């Protein structure tokens, strides 16, 4: 998602919160992120977005010079209160 927004040259984007994201691009490198802070949450037992896919996206964003933080939950694809609290803390710590 943040790649698509950056591709539209949206200069106001200062960071991204990605909740159980799926890789929006296959066999493509993301654009350079200029140290953009990115928070990801992912589920260790997520059947829609596997831990391997989450780790791959984290790696791709890091290689694009994103400052990526990831919060792992024990649940599947459902968001948990713990993940939402972690995203809130991440946001307040950076902005």
Secondary structure, 3 states (H helix, E strand, C coil): CHHHHHHCCCCCCCEEEEECCCCCCCCCCCCCCCCCEEEEEEECCCCCCCHHHHHHHHHHHHHCCCEEEEEEECCCCCCCHHHHHHHHHHHHHHC
